[in-house]
Amino acid sequence: MIASEEERNKISEGKDIYWFTPGWMQYRQFVYQGWDKATPNENFPRHSGGAVMLDAVGYYDKTAESDPEKLLDFADWMGIAIQPQAATLDRLLRLLSDEVRKK
């Protein structure tokens, strides 16, 4: 919803990427609830291009400055590198607005 397929293809340069937003990291205890220690190892490493955080709120930079261990811990848990990608919420707003107009 934040980045179109075309935008994601441009960012990924053909690599297999795990896409997520800051909330997925901040609330991982809920997002990945019920995952045992083996589940991340089974899921994330297949994304050979790593992980990209689509960040429209500056979460990655703020966390890198104030609590870099949090980013490192999440990357270690995933078993793949995390790269930030600045984004806007314009596309999401447009998609939601289009749906409201339909009703």
TIDRENSE-129595 format. One record per atom (N, C-alpha, C, CB): residue number from 1; residue in three letters; atom name; y, x, z. Coordinates in nm, 4 decimals. Glycine has a CB too. Layout:
residues N
REC  pos  code  site         y         x         z
REC  NUM   ala    CA         Y         X         Z
...
***
This chain:
residues 103
REC  pos  code  site         y         x         z
REC    1   met     N   -0.1197    0.0814    0.0000
REC    1   met    CA    0.0000    0.0000    0.0000
REC    1   met     C    0.1266    0.0861    0.0000
REC    1   met    CB   -0.0004   -0.0928    0.1201
REC    2   ile     N    0.1180    0.2062    0.0509
REC    2   ile    CA    0.2363    0.2919    0.0565
REC    2   ile     C    0.2537    0.3716   -0.0723
REC    2   ile    CB    0.2272    0.3868    0.1756
REC    3   ala     N    0.1435    0.4156   -0.1299
REC    3   ala    CA    0.1495    0.4945   -0.2536
REC    3   ala     C    0.0574    0.4309   -0.3573
REC    3   ala    CB    0.1092    0.6437   -0.2276
REC    4   ser     N    0.1070    0.4174   -0.4770
REC    4   ser    CA    0.0278    0.3598   -0.5854
REC    4   ser     C   -0.0838    0.4560   -0.6254
REC    4   ser    CB    0.1172    0.3272   -0.7071
REC    5   glu     N   -0.1766    0.4063   -0.7040
REC    5   glu    CA   -0.2844    0.4915   -0.7534
REC    5   glu     C   -0.2269    0.6063   -0.8357
REC    5   glu    CB   -0.3845    0.4096   -0.8378
REC    6   glu     N   -0.1266    0.5760   -0.9153
REC    6   glu    CA   -0.0625    0.6797   -0.9969
REC    6   glu     C    0.0003    0.7880   -0.9087
REC    6   glu    CB    0.0447    0.6171   -1.0885
REC    7   glu     N    0.0693    0.7463   -0.8033
REC    7   glu    CA    0.1311    0.8427   -0.7110
REC    7   glu     C    0.0251    0.9259   -0.6402
REC    7   glu    CB    0.2186    0.7699   -0.6073
REC    8   arg     N   -0.0825    0.8603   -0.5957
REC    8   arg    CA   -0.1898    0.9340   -0.5280
REC    8   arg     C   -0.2565    1.0335   -0.6223
REC    8   arg    CB   -0.2945    0.8368   -0.4720
REC    9   asn     N   -0.2765    0.9947   -0.7480
REC    9   asn    CA   -0.3359    1.0874   -0.8455
REC    9   asn     C   -0.2467    1.2087   -0.8670
REC    9   asn    CB   -0.3606    1.0164   -0.9794
REC   10   lys     N   -0.1174    1.1861   -0.8716
REC   10   lys    CA   -0.0234    1.2976   -0.8888
REC   10   lys     C   -0.0285    1.3918   -0.7679
REC   10   lys    CB    0.1208    1.2443   -0.9089
REC   11   ile     N   -0.0317    1.3349   -0.6492
REC   11   ile    CA   -0.0354    1.4149   -0.5260
REC   11   ile     C   -0.1678    1.4908   -0.5148
REC   11   ile    CB   -0.0152    1.3246   -0.4020
REC   12   ser     N   -0.2777    1.4238   -0.5445
REC   12   ser    CA   -0.4101    1.4826   -0.5229
REC   12   ser     C   -0.4490    1.5851   -0.6281
REC   12   ser    CB   -0.5133    1.3745   -0.5198
REC   13   glu     N   -0.3843    1.5812   -0.7448
REC   13   glu    CA   -0.4171    1.6730   -0.8541
REC   13   glu     C   -0.5666    1.6716   -0.8855
REC   13   glu    CB   -0.3726    1.8152   -0.8191
REC   14   gly     N   -0.6273    1.5526   -0.8778
REC   14   gly    CA   -0.7681    1.5363   -0.9110
REC   14   gly     C   -0.8657    1.5686   -0.7998
REC   14   gly    CB   -0.7997    1.6198   -1.0258
REC   15   lys     N   -0.8164    1.6094   -0.6852
REC   15   lys    CA   -0.9044    1.6433   -0.5729
REC   15   lys     C   -0.9417    1.5160   -0.4975
REC   15   lys    CB   -0.8361    1.7457   -0.4773
REC   16   asp     N   -1.0562    1.5207   -0.4316
REC   16   asp    CA   -1.1016    1.4093   -0.3487
REC   16   asp     C   -1.0296    1.4184   -0.2138
REC   16   asp    CB   -1.2582    1.4116   -0.3301
REC   17   ile     N   -0.9398    1.3251   -0.1885
REC   17   ile    CA   -0.8524    1.3275   -0.0705
REC   17   ile     C   -0.8858    1.2114    0.0226
REC   17   ile    CB   -0.7036    1.3214   -0.1125
REC   18   tyr     N   -0.8793    1.2376    0.1519
REC   18   tyr    CA   -0.8841    1.1306    0.2520
REC   18   tyr     C   -0.7393    1.0941    0.2827
REC   18   tyr    CB   -0.9629    1.1748    0.3835
REC   19   trp     N   -0.6995    0.9713    0.2500
REC   19   trp    CA   -0.5620    0.9252    0.2689
REC   19   trp     C   -0.5501    0.8514    0.4007
REC   19   trp    CB   -0.5175    0.8347    0.1525
REC   20   phe     N   -0.4428    0.8791    0.4746
REC   20   phe    CA   -0.4189    0.8043    0.5977
REC   20   phe     C   -0.2704    0.8065    0.6311
REC   20   phe    CB   -0.5016    0.8626    0.7147
REC   21   thr     N   -0.2333    0.7255    0.7259
REC   21   thr    CA   -0.0943    0.7161    0.7710
REC   21   thr     C   -0.0861    0.7631    0.9159
REC   21   thr    CB   -0.0401    0.5701    0.7568
REC   22   pro     N    0.0339    0.7863    0.9675
REC   22   pro    CA    0.0468    0.8354    1.1050
REC   22   pro     C   -0.0237    0.7495    1.2093
REC   22   pro    CB    0.1909    0.8454    1.1403
REC   23   gly     N   -0.0234    0.6190    1.1895
REC   23   gly    CA   -0.0881    0.5308    1.2873
REC   23   gly     C   -0.2361    0.5573    1.3030
REC   23   gly    CB   -0.0680    0.3880    1.2484
REC   24   trp     N   -0.3001    0.6008    1.1956
REC   24   trp    CA   -0.4428    0.6298    1.2027
REC   24   trp     C   -0.4691    0.7479    1.2953
REC   24   trp    CB   -0.4989    0.6584    1.0629
REC   25   met     N   -0.3774    0.8411    1.2995
REC   25   met    CA   -0.3916    0.9549    1.3891
REC   25   met     C   -0.3481    0.9168    1.5301
REC   25   met    CB   -0.3097    1.0745    1.3381
REC   26   gln     N   -0.2352    0.8515    1.5396
REC   26   gln    CA   -0.1813    0.8167    1.6713
REC   26   gln     C   -0.2754    0.7225    1.7477
REC   26   gln    CB   -0.0429    0.7517    1.6562
REC   27   tyr     N   -0.3400    0.6318    1.6773
REC   27   tyr    CA   -0.4268    0.5337    1.7428
REC   27   tyr     C   -0.5730    0.5532    1.7039
REC   27   tyr    CB   -0.3823    0.3919    1.7074
REC   28   arg     N   -0.6134    0.6775    1.6884
REC   28   arg    CA   -0.7490    0.7051    1.6412
REC   28   arg     C   -0.8567    0.6516    1.7336
REC   28   arg    CB   -0.7676    0.8524    1.6240
REC   29   gln     N   -0.8273    0.6367    1.8623
REC   29   gln    CA   -0.9283    0.5834    1.9537
REC   29   gln     C   -0.9641    0.4399    1.9181
REC   29   gln    CB   -0.8788    0.5908    2.0982
REC   30   phe     N   -0.8748    0.3692    1.8493
REC   30   phe    CA   -0.9028    0.2328    1.8044
REC   30   phe     C   -0.9534    0.2318    1.6598
REC   30   phe    CB   -0.7768    0.1455    1.8170
REC   31   val     N   -0.8904    0.3111    1.5745
REC   31   val    CA   -0.9270    0.3147    1.4324
REC   31   val     C   -1.0713    0.3618    1.4155
REC   31   val    CB   -0.8311    0.4071    1.3538
REC   32   tyr     N   -1.1082    0.4634    1.4898
REC   32   tyr    CA   -1.2417    0.5222    1.4764
REC   32   tyr     C   -1.3294    0.4868    1.5970
REC   32   tyr    CB   -1.2315    0.6753    1.4612
REC   33   gln     N   -1.3038    0.3737    1.6548
REC   33   gln    CA   -1.3779    0.3281    1.7730
REC   33   gln     C   -1.5271    0.3193    1.7417
REC   33   gln    CB   -1.3248    0.1907    1.8212
REC   34   gly     N   -1.6068    0.3705    1.8323
REC   34   gly    CA   -1.7514    0.3649    1.8165
REC   34   gly     C   -1.8105    0.4822    1.7394
REC   34   gly    CB   -1.7883    0.2387    1.7484
REC   35   trp     N   -1.7258    0.5722    1.6898
REC   35   trp    CA   -1.7773    0.6885    1.6177
REC   35   trp     C   -1.8327    0.7885    1.7182
REC   35   trp    CB   -1.6664    0.7539    1.5301
REC   36   asp     N   -1.9540    0.8353    1.6936
REC   36   asp    CA   -2.0076    0.9419    1.7777
REC   36   asp     C   -1.9614    1.0768    1.7224
REC   36   asp    CB   -2.1634    0.9348    1.7845
REC   37   lys     N   -2.0058    1.1842    1.7823
REC   37   lys    CA   -1.9591    1.3172    1.7406
REC   37   lys     C   -2.0040    1.3551    1.6001
REC   37   lys    CB   -2.0079    1.4213    1.8379
REC   38   ala     N   -2.1129    1.2987    1.5535
REC   38   ala    CA   -2.1645    1.3339    1.4212
REC   38   ala     C   -2.0938    1.2579    1.3087
REC   38   ala    CB   -2.3137    1.3066    1.4152
REC   39   thr     N   -2.0402    1.1416    1.3364
REC   39   thr    CA   -1.9838    1.0571    1.2317
REC   39   thr     C   -1.8694    1.1250    1.1552
REC   39   thr    CB   -1.9345    0.9278    1.2921
REC   40   pro     N   -1.7726    1.1901    1.2225
REC   40   pro    CA   -1.6687    1.2596    1.1453
REC   40   pro     C   -1.7282    1.3673    1.0535
REC   40   pro    CB   -1.5663    1.3231    1.2404
REC   41   asn     N   -1.8289    1.4379    1.1010
REC   41   asn    CA   -1.8918    1.5432    1.0206
REC   41   asn     C   -1.9627    1.4861    0.8982
REC   41   asn    CB   -1.9910    1.6223    1.1056
REC   42   glu     N   -2.0069    1.3620    0.9069
REC   42   glu    CA   -2.0746    1.2971    0.7951
REC   42   glu     C   -1.9743    1.2417    0.6938
REC   42   glu    CB   -2.1650    1.1850    0.8461
REC   43   asn     N   -1.8553    1.2063    0.7381
REC   43   asn    CA   -1.7607    1.1349    0.6533
REC   43   asn     C   -1.6495    1.2204    0.5940
REC   43   asn    CB   -1.7002    1.0259    0.7305
REC   44   phe     N   -1.5797    1.2944    0.6754
REC   44   phe    CA   -1.4589    1.3617    0.6280
REC   44   phe     C   -1.4817    1.4818    0.5370
REC   44   phe    CB   -1.3804    1.4052    0.7437
REC   45   pro     N   -1.5768    1.5699    0.5652
REC   45   pro    CA   -1.5923    1.6884    0.4803
REC   45   pro     C   -1.6242    1.6583    0.3333
REC   45   pro    CB   -1.7002    1.7744    0.5363
REC   46   arg     N   -1.6713    1.5398    0.3012
REC   46   arg    CA   -1.6973    1.5074    0.1600
REC   46   arg     C   -1.5676    1.5000    0.0799
REC   46   arg    CB   -1.7733    1.3742    0.1489
REC   47   his     N   -1.4552    1.4890    0.1502
REC   47   his    CA   -1.3240    1.4906    0.0853
REC   47   his     C   -1.2823    1.6363    0.0697
REC   47   his    CB   -1.2170    1.4090    0.1679
REC   48   ser     N   -1.3289    1.6965   -0.0385
REC   48   ser    CA   -1.3121    1.8402   -0.0591
REC   48   ser     C   -1.1667    1.8832   -0.0727
REC   48   ser    CB   -1.3875    1.8825   -0.1809
REC   49   gly     N   -1.0774    1.7885   -0.1003
REC   49   gly    CA   -0.9350    1.8203   -0.1107
REC   49   gly     C   -0.8617    1.8099    0.0211
REC   49   gly    CB   -0.8699    1.7302   -0.2102
REC   50   gly     N   -0.9327    1.7763    0.1282
REC   50   gly    CA   -0.8713    1.7636    0.2595
REC   50   gly     C   -0.8165    1.6242    0.2836
REC   50   gly    CB   -0.7611    1.8652    0.2752
REC   51   ala     N   -0.7228    1.6161    0.3754
REC   51   ala    CA   -0.6619    1.4891    0.4128
REC   51   ala     C   -0.5116    1.4958    0.3880
REC   51   ala    CB   -0.6917    1.4550    0.5612
REC   52   val     N   -0.4566    1.3832    0.3454
REC   52   val    CA   -0.3121    1.3734    0.3249
REC   52   val     C   -0.2598    1.2586    0.4086
REC   52   val    CB   -0.2768    1.3531    0.1743
REC   53   met     N   -0.1630    1.2919    0.4950
REC   53   met    CA   -0.0963    1.1903    0.5749
REC   53   met     C    0.0260    1.1421    0.4979
REC   53   met    CB   -0.0565    1.2455    0.7157
REC   54   leu     N    0.0232    1.0160    0.4537
REC   54   leu    CA    0.1395    0.9553    0.3891
REC   54   leu     C    0.2359    0.9161    0.5002
REC   54   leu    CB    0.0994    0.8304    0.2999
REC   55   asp     N    0.3435    0.9903    0.5123
REC   55   asp    CA    0.4315    0.9805    0.6290
REC   55   asp     C    0.5709    0.9335    0.5902
REC   55   asp    CB    0.4402    1.1150    0.7002
REC   56   ala     N    0.5998    0.8095    0.6238
REC   56   ala    CA    0.7305    0.7513    0.5933
REC   56   ala     C    0.8248    0.7535    0.7135
REC   56   ala    CB    0.7135    0.6088    0.5446
REC   57   val     N    0.7764    0.8048    0.8255
REC   57   val    CA    0.8566    0.8004    0.9483
REC   57   val     C    0.8811    0.9372    1.0110
REC   57   val    CB    0.7894    0.7121    1.0488
REC   58   gly     N    0.8388    1.0445    0.9454
REC   58   gly    CA    0.8608    1.1788    0.9985
REC   58   gly     C    0.7687    1.2163    1.1124
REC   58   gly    CB    1.0007    1.1917    1.0438
REC   59   tyr     N    0.6593    1.1441    1.1276
REC   59   tyr    CA    0.5658    1.1660    1.2379
REC   59   tyr     C    0.5065    1.3075    1.2359
REC   59   tyr    CB    0.4536    1.0627    1.2320
REC   60   tyr     N    0.4634    1.3524    1.1186
REC   60   tyr    CA    0.3989    1.4837    1.1093
REC   60   tyr     C    0.4932    1.5938    1.1562
REC   60   tyr    CB    0.3532    1.5114    0.9650
REC   61   asp     N    0.6147    1.5946    1.1044
REC   61   asp    CA    0.7102    1.6995    1.1409
REC   61   asp     C    0.7458    1.6945    1.2890
REC   61   asp    CB    0.8368    1.6869    1.0572
REC   62   lys     N    0.7664    1.5745    1.3413
REC   62   lys    CA    0.7975    1.5612    1.4847
REC   62   lys     C    0.6818    1.6127    1.5696
REC   62   lys    CB    0.8281    1.4137    1.5206
REC   63   thr     N    0.5595    1.5776    1.5314
REC   63   thr    CA    0.4420    1.6204    1.6071
REC   63   thr     C    0.4213    1.7709    1.5930
REC   63   thr    CB    0.3165    1.5445    1.5600
REC   64   ala     N    0.4438    1.8243    1.4744
REC   64   ala    CA    0.4291    1.9686    1.4530
REC   64   ala     C    0.5259    2.0469    1.5405
REC   64   ala    CB    0.4517    2.0036    1.3055
REC   65   glu     N    0.6410    1.9904    1.5636
REC   65   glu    CA    0.7415    2.0575    1.6464
REC   65   glu     C    0.7146    2.0399    1.7956
REC   65   glu    CB    0.8800    2.0048    1.6131
REC   66   ser     N    0.6788    1.9186    1.8375
REC   66   ser    CA    0.6666    1.8907    1.9801
REC   66   ser     C    0.5261    1.9080    2.0364
REC   66   ser    CB    0.7121    1.7528    2.0066
REC   67   asp     N    0.4229    1.8865    1.9546
REC   67   asp    CA    0.2854    1.8919    2.0039
REC   67   asp     C    0.1894    1.9333    1.8914
REC   67   asp    CB    0.2437    1.7549    2.0626
REC   68   pro     N    0.2046    2.0563    1.8393
REC   68   pro    CA    0.1222    2.0986    1.7251
REC   68   pro     C   -0.0278    2.0945    1.7535
REC   68   pro    CB    0.1608    2.2384    1.6838
REC   69   glu     N   -0.0656    2.1084    1.8801
REC   69   glu    CA   -0.2076    2.1034    1.9150
REC   69   glu     C   -0.2688    1.9686    1.8796
REC   69   glu    CB   -0.2267    2.1317    2.0636
REC   70   lys     N   -0.1874    1.8628    1.8835
REC   70   lys    CA   -0.2352    1.7289    1.8492
REC   70   lys     C   -0.2796    1.7246    1.7032
REC   70   lys    CB   -0.1253    1.6232    1.8753
REC   71   leu     N   -0.2019    1.7869    1.6150
REC   71   leu    CA   -0.2386    1.7938    1.4737
REC   71   leu     C   -0.3628    1.8791    1.4539
REC   71   leu    CB   -0.1228    1.8497    1.3910
REC   72   leu     N   -0.3675    1.9926    1.5209
REC   72   leu    CA   -0.4828    2.0814    1.5091
REC   72   leu     C   -0.6094    2.0153    1.5618
REC   72   leu    CB   -0.4570    2.2116    1.5839
REC   73   asp     N   -0.5969    1.9436    1.6721
REC   73   asp    CA   -0.7117    1.8742    1.7305
REC   73   asp     C   -0.7662    1.7679    1.6344
REC   73   asp    CB   -0.6725    1.8095    1.8648
REC   74   phe     N   -0.6760    1.6930    1.5718
REC   74   phe    CA   -0.7187    1.5891    1.4788
REC   74   phe     C   -0.7857    1.6514    1.3559
REC   74   phe    CB   -0.5987    1.5022    1.4363
REC   75   ala     N   -0.7276    1.7584    1.3036
REC   75   ala    CA   -0.7868    1.8277    1.1886
REC   75   ala     C   -0.9231    1.8854    1.2251
REC   75   ala    CB   -0.6933    1.9399    1.1388
REC   76   asp     N   -0.9350    1.9441    1.3437
REC   76   asp    CA   -1.0634    1.9977    1.3889
REC   76   asp     C   -1.1664    1.8867    1.4020
REC   76   asp    CB   -1.0473    2.0708    1.5227
REC   77   trp     N   -1.1251    1.7728    1.4572
REC   77   trp    CA   -1.2146    1.6592    1.4736
REC   77   trp     C   -1.2631    1.6093    1.3380
REC   77   trp    CB   -1.1448    1.5463    1.5500
REC   78   met     N   -1.1699    1.6068    1.2396
REC   78   met    CA   -1.2050    1.5620    1.1053
REC   78   met     C   -1.2881    1.6671    1.0307
REC   78   met    CB   -1.0783    1.5295    1.0261
REC   79   gly     N   -1.2649    1.7920    1.0606
REC   79   gly    CA   -1.3346    1.9001    0.9913
REC   79   gly     C   -1.2741    1.9326    0.8561
REC   79   gly    CB   -1.4789    1.8646    0.9737
REC   80   ile     N   -1.1498    1.8873    0.8325
REC   80   ile    CA   -1.0785    1.9171    0.7079
REC   80   ile     C   -0.9306    1.9385    0.7394
REC   80   ile    CB   -1.0969    1.8020    0.6033
REC   81   ala     N   -0.8637    2.0076    0.6501
REC   81   ala    CA   -0.7208    2.0350    0.6678
REC   81   ala     C   -0.6387    1.9083    0.6420
REC   81   ala    CB   -0.6750    2.1491    0.5732
REC   82   ile     N   -0.5261    1.8990    0.7105
REC   82   ile    CA   -0.4341    1.7871    0.6927
REC   82   ile     C   -0.3049    1.8396    0.6323
REC   82   ile    CB   -0.4068    1.7142    0.8276
REC   83   gln     N   -0.2580    1.7717    0.5288
REC   83   gln    CA   -0.1298    1.8039    0.4671
REC   83   gln     C   -0.0399    1.6803    0.4772
REC   83   gln    CB   -0.1482    1.8491    0.3174
REC   84   pro     N    0.0859    1.6996    0.5122
REC   84   pro    CA    0.1773    1.5849    0.5146
REC   84   pro     C    0.2310    1.5568    0.3744
REC   84   pro    CB    0.2943    1.6104    0.6127
REC   85   gln     N    0.2604    1.4316    0.3493
REC   85   gln    CA    0.3253    1.3932    0.2242
REC   85   gln     C    0.4323    1.2901    0.2589
REC   85   gln    CB    0.2215    1.3360    0.1193
REC   86   ala     N    0.5575    1.3287    0.2380
REC   86   ala    CA    0.6672    1.2353    0.2638
REC   86   ala     C    0.6501    1.1132    0.1742
REC   86   ala    CB    0.8059    1.3030    0.2394
REC   87   ala     N    0.6792    0.9993    0.2294
REC   87   ala    CA    0.6663    0.8738    0.1560
REC   87   ala     C    0.7781    0.7806    0.2022
REC   87   ala    CB    0.5249    0.8087    0.1782
REC   88   thr     N    0.7927    0.6707    0.1314
REC   88   thr    CA    0.8847    0.5660    0.1754
REC   88   thr     C    0.8037    0.4385    0.1926
REC   88   thr    CB    1.0030    0.5455    0.0734
REC   89   leu     N    0.8657    0.3401    0.2508
REC   89   leu    CA    0.8001    0.2106    0.2656
REC   89   leu     C    0.8458    0.1125    0.1578
REC   89   leu    CB    0.8280    0.1529    0.4042
REC   90   asp     N    0.9128    0.1643    0.0557
REC   90   asp    CA    0.9654    0.0792   -0.0518
REC   90   asp     C    0.8554    0.0015   -0.1238
REC   90   asp    CB    1.0417    0.1639   -0.1524
REC   91   arg     N    0.7480    0.0680   -0.1574
REC   91   arg    CA    0.6392    0.0009   -0.2287
REC   91   arg     C    0.5773   -0.1074   -0.1419
REC   91   arg    CB    0.5320    0.1020   -0.2718
REC   92   leu     N    0.5537   -0.0773   -0.0162
REC   92   leu    CA    0.4978   -0.1757    0.0760
REC   92   leu     C    0.5898   -0.2970    0.0873
REC   92   leu    CB    0.4750   -0.1130    0.2145
REC   93   leu     N    0.7186   -0.2735    0.1020
REC   93   leu    CA    0.8156   -0.3826    0.1105
REC   93   leu     C    0.8129   -0.4680   -0.0157
REC   93   leu    CB    0.9565   -0.3272    0.1336
REC   94   arg     N    0.8084   -0.4030   -0.1301
REC   94   arg    CA    0.8058   -0.4758   -0.2570
REC   94   arg     C    0.6797   -0.5618   -0.2685
REC   94   arg    CB    0.8137   -0.3776   -0.3749
REC   95   leu     N    0.5650   -0.5058   -0.2336
REC   95   leu    CA    0.4389   -0.5808   -0.2421
REC   95   leu     C    0.4386   -0.7000   -0.1471
REC   95   leu    CB    0.3199   -0.4890   -0.2108
REC   96   leu     N    0.4881   -0.6799   -0.0266
REC   96   leu    CA    0.4944   -0.7904    0.0694
REC   96   leu     C    0.5941   -0.8975    0.0236
REC   96   leu    CB    0.5336   -0.7377    0.2089
REC   97   ser     N    0.7080   -0.8541   -0.0263
REC   97   ser    CA    0.8084   -0.9485   -0.0758
REC   97   ser     C    0.7552   -1.0306   -0.1922
REC   97   ser    CB    0.9345   -0.8743   -0.1183
REC   98   asp     N    0.6819   -0.9664   -0.2816
REC   98   asp    CA    0.6220   -1.0366   -0.3946
REC   98   asp     C    0.5254   -1.1451   -0.3468
REC   98   asp    CB    0.5491   -0.9375   -0.4863
REC   99   glu     N    0.4491   -1.1163   -0.2437
REC   99   glu    CA    0.3556   -1.2140   -0.1911
REC   99   glu     C    0.4291   -1.3311   -0.1242
REC   99   glu    CB    0.2605   -1.1472   -0.0916
REC  100   val     N    0.5354   -1.3030   -0.0537
REC  100   val    CA    0.6136   -1.4088    0.0108
REC  100   val     C    0.6733   -1.5011   -0.0934
REC  100   val    CB    0.7248   -1.3490    0.0987
REC  101   arg     N    0.7233   -1.4429   -0.2008
REC  101   arg    CA    0.7835   -1.5222   -0.3082
REC  101   arg     C    0.6839   -1.6151   -0.3761
REC  101   arg    CB    0.8448   -1.4310   -0.4111
REC  102   lys     N    0.5558   -1.5747   -0.3783
REC  102   lys    CA    0.4503   -1.6564   -0.4408
REC  102   lys     C    0.4250   -1.7864   -0.3643
REC  102   lys    CB    0.3202   -1.5761   -0.4498
REC  103   lys     N    0.4576   -1.7880   -0.2399
REC  103   lys    CA    0.4233   -1.9041   -0.1552
REC  103   lys     C    0.5290   -2.0077   -0.1575
REC  103   lys    CB    0.3994   -1.8624   -0.0136
***
